[in-house]
Amino acid sequence: MNQSDLKFLVVDDFSTMRRIVRGLLKEMGCNNCEEAEDGQVALGMLKAAKFDFVVSDINMPNMNGFDLLKAIKADDTLKHLPVLMVTAEARKEDIVLAAQSGAAGYIVKPFTKATLEEKVQKIMQKLAATA
């Protein structure tokens, strides 16, 4: 599957951040992108439609990124989804928790298109290898 065919869900409580991530994805050629302002909204969207990739912030109200990640991994219809966690601070315990909870990777804000693209490509290569 080409990167440009992927349908992304960008989850962040800040609309500016969602816009930035969406803009970077667009520059990467990924135009199929939807947004959710927290984990609860995201989970509803993931259950209602088919997505290929989730980029989620960790700190959000209602349902944070870790709770969203756990909910995705606990759902048989969603658990195959790669989740890239976005964090403002690279705390070791967050990174460990993300990995243990089944995140496909993590990325620290602020990040560039190159960093995002590299992460997305690495994750997709890994998925292709295990598929």
Secondary structure, DSSP 4 states (H G I P E B T S, - for coil): --GGGPPEEEE-S-HHHHHHHHHHHHHTT---EEEESSHHHHHHHHHHS--SEEEEES--SSS-HHHHHHHHHH-TTTTTS-EEEEESS--HHHHHHHHHTT-SEEEESS--HHHHHHHHHHHHHHHHHH-
